[in-house]
Amino acid sequence: MIPPSSDYILALSCADRPGLVAAVSAYVFAHGGNITESQQFGDTRTGEFFMRVAFTDVRGVGETALQAGFDEVAEQYAMTWQLRSATTAYRTLVMVSRFGHCLNDLLFRWRSGQLNIEIPAIVSNHRDFAALADSYGVPYHHIPVTAETKPQAEARLLELVEEHDIDLVVLARYMQVLSDDLARRMAGRIINIHHSFLPSFKGARPYHQAYGRGVKLIGATAHYVTADLDEGPIIEQDVVRVDHRMQPDALVSAGQDCEARVLSRAVAWHSDTRVLPHGERTVVFS
């Protein structure tokens, strides 16, 4: 478990106007904070402003007082905002089906301290990775899903989310479509990963389909889940160059490596409060 800290992250968005940076800086100074990192972005297309500030609570004011102290600033500028301890781990539930490369990568990075998350539960519609979960000491919940049992399966998932006080759900190649209702209830709190061939090569064996068409680039996309299948706001993408010498199995291997890297970066940025929603897009202070 990551120890408590006096370091905090303030992330906000609002309509752009003069004085925003000054107002935030003055607030931090007035409450005894020392800014260690500051990033901002003004979108001239939409007129919106985004900011992420990391600061140290030098005086030991504490999170509750810092939260209360910013209310007046936020109200004045009609800000959407969040403030949290920089080292408070995001409680993360990971879901997986029968491809374990992303799950394995997340577990390793979590256990080695590379991700600011805690994983209290893994959920799967198959039993394949129960032993892997057990090797990390993480409870493994087998929740089978059929068309008839999907409502009950999602109800059980929401019970686990509440029981474990989950901040984030990660679909680490979970091959079931979540209902629109679940996607809406957890908007901005579910991250998915998939290959970047979409909308081409849909369905089964996409890498084999890509091989048949002689693709030269394969890649992966991590995004937030919305009611629109695989069309949520993109957090991160990457590509790998391939050529005619690579057989389908080699493409699958390269694609899985890419998927694991992209998903881990998306989870890292989300759990460091570096991703701010921006309509159908995101602002990522990487």
C-alpha positions in Angstrom: 0.0 0.0 0.0 1.4 3.4 -1.0 1.9 5.5 2.2 0.0 8.8 2.8 1.5 12.0 1.5 1.1 15.8 1.7 1.2 16.0 -2.1 -2.0 16.8 -3.9 -3.4 17.0 -7.4 -5.9 19.7 -8.4 -7.5 19.1 -11.8 -10.2 21.5 -13.3 -12.0 22.7 -16.4 -14.2 25.7 -17.1 -14.9 28.4 -19.6 -11.7 30.2 -20.5 -11.3 33.7 -19.2 -8.5 36.0 -17.9 -7.3 35.3 -14.3 -7.8 31.6 -14.0 -4.1 30.6 -13.6 -3.7 33.5 -11.1 -6.7 32.5 -9.1 -5.6 28.9 -8.8 -2.0 29.9 -7.9 -3.2 32.4 -5.3 -5.5 29.7 -3.7 -2.5 27.3 -3.4 -0.3 30.0 -2.0 -2.9 31.2 0.5 -3.4 27.7 1.8 0.3 27.1 2.3 0.9 25.0 -0.8 4.0 24.9 -2.9 3.3 24.2 -6.6 5.6 21.5 -8.0 4.0 21.0 -11.4 1.5 23.0 -13.5 0.0 22.3 -16.9 -2.8 24.1 -18.7 -4.6 24.0 -22.0 -7.0 26.5 -23.6 -9.0 25.1 -26.4 -9.6 27.9 -28.8 -12.1 25.8 -30.7 -14.5 25.4 -27.8 -13.4 28.2 -25.5 -12.7 25.8 -22.6 -9.8 25.8 -20.2 -8.2 22.8 -18.6 -5.6 22.8 -15.8 -3.7 20.3 -13.6 -1.7 21.4 -10.7 0.5 19.3 -8.4 1.4 20.9 -5.1 2.8 20.1 -1.6 0.7 21.0 1.5 3.6 22.6 3.3 1.6 23.8 6.3 -0.2 20.4 6.7 -3.7 22.0 6.1 -5.1 18.6 5.1 -7.4 17.4 2.3 -10.7 18.3 3.9 -9.7 21.9 4.5 -8.1 22.1 1.0 -11.3 20.8 -0.5 -13.5 23.3 1.4 -11.1 26.2 0.6 -11.4 25.8 -3.1 -15.2 25.8 -3.2 -15.3 29.6 -3.4 -12.8 29.8 -6.3 -14.6 27.0 -8.2 -18.0 28.7 -7.8 -16.6 32.1 -9.0 -15.4 30.6 -12.2 -18.0 27.8 -12.6 -15.3 25.1 -12.5 -15.7 21.3 -12.7 -12.9 20.1 -10.5 -11.4 17.4 -8.3 -8.7 17.5 -5.7 -7.1 14.4 -4.2 -4.0 13.1 -2.6 -1.4 12.4 -5.2 -0.6 9.0 -3.6 -4.1 7.8 -2.8 -4.3 4.7 -4.9 -7.2 4.4 -7.3 -9.1 1.3 -6.3 -9.3 -0.7 -9.5 -11.4 -3.7 -10.5 -9.9 -5.5 -13.5 -12.1 -7.6 -15.9 -10.8 -10.2 -18.3 -12.0 -13.0 -20.5 -9.6 -15.5 -22.2 -6.7 -13.3 -23.3 -4.5 -12.6 -20.3 -1.7 -10.4 -21.7 -3.1 -7.1 -20.4 -4.2 -8.5 -17.1 -0.7 -10.0 -16.5 1.0 -6.7 -17.4 -1.3 -4.7 -15.1 -0.7 -7.0 -12.2 3.0 -6.9 -12.6 3.1 -3.1 -12.9 0.8 -2.7 -9.9 2.8 -5.1 -7.7 6.1 -3.4 -8.8 4.8 0.0 -7.9 4.6 1.4 -11.4 0.9 2.2 -11.2 -0.9 4.3 -8.5 -3.7 1.7 -8.1 -4.9 -1.0 -5.8 -6.5 -4.1 -7.2 -8.9 -5.6 -4.7 -10.8 -7.8 -7.2 -10.6 -9.4 -10.7 -13.8 -10.4 -12.5 -14.0 -12.8 -15.4 -16.7 -14.6 -17.4 -14.2 -17.6 -17.5 -12.0 -19.4 -15.0 -8.8 -19.3 -17.1 -6.8 -16.8 -15.0 -7.9 -17.8 -11.5 -4.4 -19.2 -10.8 -2.7 -16.0 -12.0 -4.9 -13.9 -9.7 -4.2 -16.2 -6.8 -0.4 -15.8 -7.4 -0.9 -12.1 -6.7 -3.2 -12.7 -3.8 -6.2 -11.0 -5.6 -9.7 -12.5 -5.2 -11.0 -13.8 -8.5 -14.7 -13.6 -9.2 -16.1 -15.9 -11.9 -19.3 -14.4 -13.2 -20.6 -16.2 -16.3 -22.5 -14.2 -18.8 -25.2 -15.2 -21.3 -27.8 -13.2 -23.0 -30.3 -14.4 -20.4 -28.1 -13.8 -17.3 -26.4 -10.5 -18.4 -28.6 -8.3 -16.1 -27.8 -10.5 -13.1 -24.1 -10.5 -14.0 -24.0 -6.7 -14.2 -25.9 -6.4 -10.9 -23.2 -8.6 -9.3 -20.5 -6.5 -10.8 -22.1 -3.3 -9.4 -22.2 -5.0 -6.0 -18.5 -5.6 -6.2 -17.9 -2.0 -7.2 -19.8 -0.8 -4.2 -18.4 -3.4 -1.8 -14.7 -2.6 -2.7 -15.3 1.2 -3.1 -14.0 1.0 -6.7 -12.8 4.1 -8.4 -11.9 2.6 -11.8 -12.9 -0.5 -13.8 -10.4 -1.7 -16.4 -11.5 -4.0 -19.3 -8.3 -5.9 -19.9 -9.6 -7.7 -22.9 -13.0 -8.5 -21.4 -14.9 -9.7 -24.4 -18.5 -8.9 -23.3 -20.3 -5.7 -24.3 -21.5 -3.8 -21.2 -25.0 -2.5 -21.2 -25.8 1.1 -22.0 -27.2 1.6 -18.5 -23.9 0.4 -16.9 -21.8 2.5 -19.2 -23.8 5.6 -18.3 -23.8 4.9 -14.5 -20.0 4.6 -14.6 -19.2 7.2 -17.2 -15.5 8.2 -17.0 -14.7 5.3 -14.7 -14.3 2.4 -17.2 -11.3 2.0 -19.5 -11.3 -0.4 -22.4 -8.5 -1.6 -24.8 -8.9 -3.0 -28.3 -6.9 -3.2 -31.5 -6.9 -0.1 -33.7 -8.1 -1.8 -36.9 -11.7 -0.7 -36.2 -13.9 -0.1 -38.0 -12.1 -2.5 -40.4 -11.5 -6.2 -39.5 -14.4 -6.5 -37.0 -15.3 -9.7 -35.2 -13.1 -12.8 -34.6 -9.4 -13.1 -35.5 -8.8 -9.5 -36.5 -5.0 -10.0 -36.8 -5.5 -12.9 -39.2 -7.9 -10.7 -41.2 -5.2 -7.9 -41.2 -2.6 -10.4 -42.3 -4.8 -11.4 -45.3 -4.9 -7.7 -46.3 -1.2 -7.2 -45.9 -1.4 -4.4 -43.4 1.9 -2.6 -42.5 0.8 -1.0 -39.2 -1.0 -2.6 -36.2 -1.9 -0.7 -33.1 -4.1 -0.4 -30.0 -6.5 2.1 -28.6 -7.4 2.7 -24.9 -10.6 4.7 -24.3 -13.4 5.4 -21.9 -16.4 3.2 -22.2 -19.7 4.8 -23.3 -23.0 3.6 -24.6 -21.5 3.8 -28.2 -19.5 0.6 -28.6 -15.8 1.2 -28.9 -16.3 4.9 -29.6 -15.7 6.5 -26.2 -13.2 9.3 -25.7 -9.7 8.1 -26.6 -7.0 8.2 -23.9 -4.0 6.7 -25.6 -3.0 5.0 -28.9 0.2 3.4 -30.3 1.3 1.5 -33.4 3.8 -1.1 -34.4 5.2 -1.4 -37.9 5.0 -4.9 -39.4 5.8 -6.4 -42.8 5.3 -9.3 -45.2 7.7 -11.6 -43.3 5.5 -11.8 -40.2 3.0 -14.6 -40.0 -0.4 -14.2 -38.3 0.9 -15.5 -34.9 3.7 -12.9 -35.0 1.2 -10.2 -35.7 -0.9 -11.4 -32.7 2.1 -11.3 -30.4 3.1 -7.8 -31.6 -0.4 -6.6 -31.2 -0.8 -8.0 -27.7 2.4 -6.3 -26.6 1.1 -3.0 -28.0 -2.3 -3.5 -26.3 -0.6 -4.1 -22.9 1.6 -1.0 -23.2 -1.2 1.3 -24.3 -3.6 0.1 -21.6 -1.0 0.5 -18.9 -0.2 4.0 -20.0 -4.0 4.9 -20.0 -4.4 3.4 -16.5 -1.3 5.2 -15.2 -2.4 8.6 -16.6 -6.0 8.2 -15.2 -4.7 7.2 -11.8 -2.4 10.2 -11.7 -5.4 12.4 -12.5 -3.9 13.4 -15.8 -6.9 12.8 -18.0 -9.7 15.4 -18.1 -12.9 14.8 -20.1 -13.5 17.1 -23.0 -16.8 16.1 -24.7 -16.1 13.2 -27.1 -12.3 13.8 -26.6 -9.9 13.9 -23.6 -7.2 16.3 -22.5 -4.2 14.3 -21.3 -1.5 16.0 -19.3 1.1 13.3 -19.9 
